[in-house]
Amino acid sequence: MSGREQGAAGTSRPRRADARRNEQALLDAAAAVFVASGVEAPVRDIAAEAGVGTATIYRHFPTRADLIIAVYRHQVEALAEAGPSLLAGSASPHAALGRWIDLFVDFLVTKHGLAAVLQSDDPCFDPLHTYFLDRLEPVCARLLDAAAACGEIRSGLDAYELMRGVGGLCAGAGSNPRYDARRLVGLLVAGLRRPH
């Protein structure tokens, strides 16, 4: 490799890292706007939240569907990566499980804004549910297994059932101010504890 090629390779790496950081910032901004205003929010609102021009968003995500899919995947990945980190850094596996379930509730509330789009007839959204389960069910299972191995919760709990239960509690909230999904999910997680 010539010196010029090495220099070009050296300068392209930081740009790629910058591009990744910029894309992550765009996805975080889009998620925040989707939660506040729904997935049909104007792209200019997302650009303002991210501190970029609309052309930057379209360069990364040519269509709204591309952006929605990327936001969904970004949030799933963040939730998947949080599981092992919480397990390593929490006072107990049950505490890690509880914190992860809190993050899962946050995800479900955010996804609520995406629900209508994700259930549309557009085939580009079809693989997302499978992706969601493939990434998150093993993380939840690992947290459950760790808490059961420590004797904190009953053994034999099914990650899929727990995730569905939490999802059902979150779906029931709607816009009813008297319905506190997070409190009910907290009761569910507390109920997993092994009786002493």
C-alpha positions as a Markdown table, in Angstrom:
| # | Residue | x | y | z |
|---|---|---|---|---|
| 1 | Met | 0.0 | 0.0 | 0.0 |
| 2 | Ser | 1.4 | 3.4 | -0.9 |
| 3 | Gly | 1.7 | 6.3 | 1.5 |
| 4 | Arg | -1.1 | 8.0 | -0.2 |
| 5 | Glu | -3.4 | 4.9 | 0.1 |
| 6 | Gln | -2.4 | 4.6 | 3.7 |
| 7 | Gly | -3.2 | 8.2 | 4.3 |
| 8 | Ala | -6.6 | 7.8 | 2.6 |
| 9 | Ala | -7.3 | 4.7 | 4.6 |
| 10 | Gly | -6.3 | 6.5 | 7.8 |
| 11 | Thr | -8.6 | 9.5 | 7.1 |
| 12 | Ser | -11.6 | 7.3 | 6.0 |
| 13 | Arg | -11.7 | 5.5 | 9.4 |
| 14 | Pro | -12.5 | 8.6 | 11.5 |
| 15 | Arg | -15.1 | 9.7 | 9.0 |
| 16 | Arg | -16.7 | 6.2 | 9.2 |
| 17 | Ala | -16.7 | 6.5 | 13.0 |
| 18 | Asp | -18.2 | 10.1 | 12.8 |
| 19 | Ala | -20.8 | 8.8 | 10.3 |
| 20 | Arg | -21.8 | 6.1 | 12.8 |
| 21 | Arg | -22.0 | 8.6 | 15.6 |
| 22 | Asn | -24.1 | 10.9 | 13.5 |
| 23 | Glu | -26.4 | 8.1 | 12.5 |
| 24 | Gln | -26.8 | 7.1 | 16.1 |
| 25 | Ala | -27.6 | 10.7 | 17.0 |
| 26 | Leu | -30.2 | 10.8 | 14.2 |
| 27 | Leu | -31.8 | 7.6 | 15.4 |
| 28 | Asp | -32.0 | 8.9 | 19.0 |
| 29 | Ala | -33.5 | 12.2 | 17.8 |
| 30 | Ala | -36.0 | 10.3 | 15.6 |
| 31 | Ala | -37.0 | 8.0 | 18.5 |
| 32 | Ala | -37.6 | 11.1 | 20.7 |
| 33 | Val | -39.7 | 12.8 | 18.1 |
| 34 | Phe | -41.7 | 9.6 | 17.3 |
| 35 | Val | -42.5 | 9.3 | 21.0 |
| 36 | Ala | -43.6 | 12.9 | 21.3 |
| 37 | Ser | -45.4 | 13.3 | 17.9 |
| 38 | Gly | -45.8 | 9.9 | 16.3 |
| 39 | Val | -44.1 | 8.4 | 13.3 |
| 40 | Glu | -45.7 | 10.9 | 10.9 |
| 41 | Ala | -43.9 | 13.8 | 12.5 |
| 42 | Pro | -42.2 | 16.1 | 9.9 |
| 43 | Val | -38.6 | 15.2 | 9.1 |
| 44 | Arg | -37.7 | 18.8 | 9.8 |
| 45 | Asp | -38.7 | 18.2 | 13.5 |
| 46 | Ile | -36.3 | 15.2 | 13.6 |
| 47 | Ala | -33.6 | 17.3 | 11.9 |
| 48 | Ala | -34.1 | 20.1 | 14.5 |
| 49 | Glu | -33.9 | 17.6 | 17.4 |
| 50 | Ala | -30.7 | 16.2 | 15.9 |
| 51 | Gly | -29.2 | 19.6 | 15.1 |
| 52 | Val | -28.8 | 18.8 | 11.4 |
| 53 | Gly | -30.4 | 19.7 | 8.1 |
| 54 | Thr | -33.1 | 17.6 | 6.6 |
| 55 | Ala | -30.8 | 16.6 | 3.7 |
| 56 | Thr | -28.6 | 14.8 | 6.2 |
| 57 | Ile | -31.5 | 12.7 | 7.3 |
| 58 | Tyr | -32.4 | 11.8 | 3.8 |
| 59 | Arg | -28.8 | 11.0 | 3.0 |
| 60 | His | -28.9 | 8.4 | 5.8 |
| 61 | Phe | -32.5 | 7.3 | 5.4 |
| 62 | Pro | -34.0 | 7.9 | 1.9 |
| 63 | Thr | -37.5 | 7.0 | 3.0 |
| 64 | Arg | -39.6 | 7.2 | 6.1 |
| 65 | Ala | -39.8 | 3.4 | 6.2 |
| 66 | Asp | -36.0 | 3.2 | 6.2 |
| 67 | Leu | -35.9 | 5.6 | 9.2 |
| 68 | Ile | -38.7 | 3.7 | 11.1 |
| 69 | Ile | -36.9 | 0.4 | 10.6 |
| 70 | Ala | -33.6 | 1.9 | 11.7 |
| 71 | Val | -35.1 | 3.4 | 14.8 |
| 72 | Tyr | -36.7 | 0.1 | 15.7 |
| 73 | Arg | -33.6 | -1.9 | 15.2 |
| 74 | His | -31.5 | 0.7 | 17.1 |
| 75 | Gln | -33.8 | 0.5 | 20.1 |
| 76 | Val | -33.8 | -3.3 | 20.0 |
| 77 | Glu | -30.0 | -3.4 | 19.9 |
| 78 | Ala | -29.7 | -1.0 | 22.8 |
| 79 | Leu | -32.1 | -3.1 | 24.8 |
| 80 | Ala | -30.3 | -6.3 | 23.9 |
| 81 | Glu | -26.9 | -4.8 | 24.9 |
| 82 | Ala | -28.3 | -3.5 | 28.2 |
| 83 | Gly | -29.0 | -7.0 | 29.6 |
| 84 | Pro | -25.5 | -8.3 | 30.0 |
| 85 | Ser | -24.3 | -4.8 | 31.2 |
| 86 | Leu | -27.0 | -4.7 | 33.9 |
| 87 | Leu | -26.3 | -8.2 | 35.0 |
| 88 | Ala | -22.6 | -7.4 | 35.4 |
| 89 | Gly | -23.2 | -4.1 | 37.2 |
| 90 | Ser | -26.3 | -4.6 | 39.4 |
| 91 | Ala | -26.5 | -5.5 | 43.0 |
| 92 | Ser | -28.3 | -8.7 | 42.2 |
| 93 | Pro | -29.7 | -10.6 | 39.2 |
| 94 | His | -33.2 | -9.7 | 40.2 |
| 95 | Ala | -32.3 | -6.0 | 40.3 |
| 96 | Ala | -30.8 | -6.4 | 36.8 |
| 97 | Leu | -34.0 | -8.1 | 35.6 |
| 98 | Gly | -36.1 | -5.3 | 37.1 |
| 99 | Arg | -34.0 | -2.6 | 35.5 |
| 100 | Trp | -34.1 | -4.4 | 32.2 |
| 101 | Ile | -37.8 | -4.8 | 32.3 |
| 102 | Asp | -38.0 | -1.0 | 33.0 |
| 103 | Leu | -36.0 | -0.4 | 29.8 |
| 104 | Phe | -38.3 | -2.9 | 28.0 |
| 105 | Val | -41.3 | -0.9 | 29.1 |
| 106 | Asp | -39.7 | 2.2 | 27.8 |
| 107 | Phe | -39.1 | 0.4 | 24.5 |
| 108 | Leu | -42.7 | -0.8 | 24.3 |
| 109 | Val | -44.0 | 2.7 | 25.0 |
| 110 | Thr | -41.8 | 4.1 | 22.2 |
| 111 | Lys | -42.8 | 1.2 | 19.9 |
| 112 | His | -46.4 | 2.0 | 20.6 |
| 113 | Gly | -46.0 | 5.0 | 18.2 |
| 114 | Leu | -44.7 | 2.6 | 15.6 |
| 115 | Ala | -47.3 | 0.0 | 16.1 |
| 116 | Ala | -49.7 | 1.1 | 13.3 |
| 117 | Val | -46.9 | 1.3 | 10.8 |
| 118 | Leu | -45.4 | -2.0 | 11.8 |
| 119 | Gln | -48.8 | -3.7 | 11.4 |
| 120 | Ser | -49.3 | -2.2 | 8.0 |
| 121 | Asp | -49.4 | -4.2 | 4.8 |
| 122 | Asp | -45.9 | -2.9 | 3.8 |
| 123 | Pro | -43.7 | -6.1 | 3.5 |
| 124 | Cys | -40.6 | -4.1 | 4.5 |
| 125 | Phe | -41.8 | -4.2 | 8.2 |
| 126 | Asp | -42.6 | -8.0 | 8.2 |
| 127 | Pro | -39.2 | -9.2 | 9.6 |
| 128 | Leu | -39.1 | -6.8 | 12.5 |
| 129 | His | -41.2 | -8.9 | 14.9 |
| 130 | Thr | -39.0 | -11.9 | 14.4 |
| 131 | Tyr | -35.9 | -9.7 | 14.8 |
| 132 | Phe | -37.3 | -8.4 | 18.1 |
| 133 | Leu | -37.9 | -11.9 | 19.5 |
| 134 | Asp | -34.6 | -13.3 | 18.2 |
| 135 | Arg | -32.6 | -10.5 | 19.9 |
| 136 | Leu | -34.5 | -9.9 | 23.1 |
| 137 | Glu | -35.9 | -13.3 | 24.2 |
| 138 | Pro | -32.5 | -14.8 | 24.9 |
| 139 | Val | -31.5 | -11.6 | 26.9 |
| 140 | Cys | -34.6 | -11.9 | 29.0 |
| 141 | Ala | -34.0 | -15.7 | 29.5 |
| 142 | Arg | -30.4 | -15.1 | 30.6 |
| 143 | Leu | -31.6 | -12.6 | 33.2 |
| 144 | Leu | -34.4 | -14.9 | 34.4 |
| 145 | Asp | -31.9 | -17.8 | 34.6 |
| 146 | Ala | -29.4 | -15.8 | 36.6 |
| 147 | Ala | -32.0 | -14.7 | 39.1 |
| 148 | Ala | -33.3 | -18.2 | 39.4 |
| 149 | Ala | -29.8 | -19.6 | 39.9 |
| 150 | Cys | -29.3 | -17.2 | 42.8 |
| 151 | Gly | -32.6 | -18.4 | 44.3 |
| 152 | Glu | -34.2 | -14.9 | 44.0 |
| 153 | Ile | -37.0 | -16.0 | 41.7 |
| 154 | Arg | -38.9 | -19.2 | 40.9 |
| 155 | Ser | -37.1 | -21.4 | 38.4 |
| 156 | Gly | -38.7 | -22.4 | 35.1 |
| 157 | Leu | -40.1 | -19.0 | 34.1 |
| 158 | Asp | -40.5 | -18.5 | 30.4 |
| 159 | Ala | -38.9 | -15.3 | 28.9 |
| 160 | Tyr | -41.4 | -15.2 | 26.0 |
| 161 | Glu | -44.4 | -15.4 | 28.5 |
| 162 | Leu | -42.9 | -12.7 | 30.7 |
| 163 | Met | -42.3 | -10.4 | 27.7 |
| 164 | Arg | -45.8 | -11.0 | 26.4 |
| 165 | Gly | -47.2 | -10.3 | 29.8 |
| 166 | Val | -45.3 | -7.0 | 30.1 |
| 167 | Gly | -46.4 | -6.1 | 26.5 |
| 168 | Gly | -50.0 | -6.8 | 27.4 |
| 169 | Leu | -49.8 | -4.5 | 30.5 |
| 170 | Cys | -48.2 | -1.8 | 28.4 |
| 171 | Ala | -50.8 | -2.1 | 25.6 |
| 172 | Gly | -53.6 | -1.7 | 28.1 |
| 173 | Ala | -52.5 | 1.8 | 29.0 |
| 174 | Gly | -53.7 | 3.7 | 26.0 |
| 175 | Ser | -54.3 | 7.3 | 27.0 |
| 176 | Asn | -56.0 | 6.5 | 30.3 |
| 177 | Pro | -54.3 | 8.7 | 33.0 |
| 178 | Arg | -55.6 | 6.3 | 35.7 |
| 179 | Tyr | -53.8 | 3.3 | 34.2 |
| 180 | Asp | -50.1 | 3.1 | 35.3 |
| 181 | Ala | -48.5 | 0.3 | 33.2 |
| 182 | Arg | -45.1 | 0.8 | 34.8 |
| 183 | Arg | -46.6 | 0.3 | 38.3 |
| 184 | Leu | -48.4 | -2.9 | 37.2 |
| 185 | Val | -45.2 | -4.2 | 35.5 |
| 186 | Gly | -43.4 | -3.5 | 38.8 |
| 187 | Leu | -45.9 | -5.6 | 40.6 |
| 188 | Leu | -45.4 | -8.4 | 38.1 |
| 189 | Val | -41.6 | -8.3 | 38.5 |
| 190 | Ala | -42.0 | -8.3 | 42.3 |
| 191 | Gly | -44.3 | -11.2 | 42.0 |
| 192 | Leu | -41.6 | -13.3 | 40.4 |
| 193 | Arg | -39.7 | -13.4 | 43.7 |
| 194 | Arg | -39.4 | -16.8 | 45.4 |
| 195 | Pro | -41.5 | -16.8 | 48.6 |
| 196 | His | -39.4 | -17.0 | 51.7 |
